[in-house]
Structures are given as structure tokens and as C-alpha cells.
């Protein structure tokens, strides 16, 4: 199991953001909404971070 310190070291997030990510991974969360973390980043091939305020154009 990946820990917050592992995520902090590997992805460069703060400890508190890493703790949120580690918890999401531990509970098999596929999507994490955050306006502060890097949008569309896939963490450990399991959890993707989305920004709920980011507007995308639909074609």
C-alpha cells in the first residue's frame, strides 16, 4: 500500500495533499476532484485528479 510520504516523494505534493491522495487510493477511488492539484494527473494508475472548475470545450 502506498503511503502519503511515498506520494509526497514520488509526485511532489504537499504532505496534506498526499494524505488525501493516499486515502483515495486506499478506498479505491477512481476520481478525485481538486482545484489545487494537477488536473488530469493519474496517480498510481488508479486515481485521476480532475478540476471541477476547469471548463473544457466539447466538439
HELIX and SHEET records of a PDB file:
HELIX    1   1 UNK A    4  UNK A   11  1                                   8    
HELIX    2   2 UNK A   15  UNK A   26  1                                  12    
SHEET    1   A 3 UNK A  31  UNK A  33  0                                        
SHEET    2   A 3 UNK A  47  UNK A  50  1                                        
SHEET    3   A 3 UNK A  42  UNK A  43 -1                                        
END                                                                             
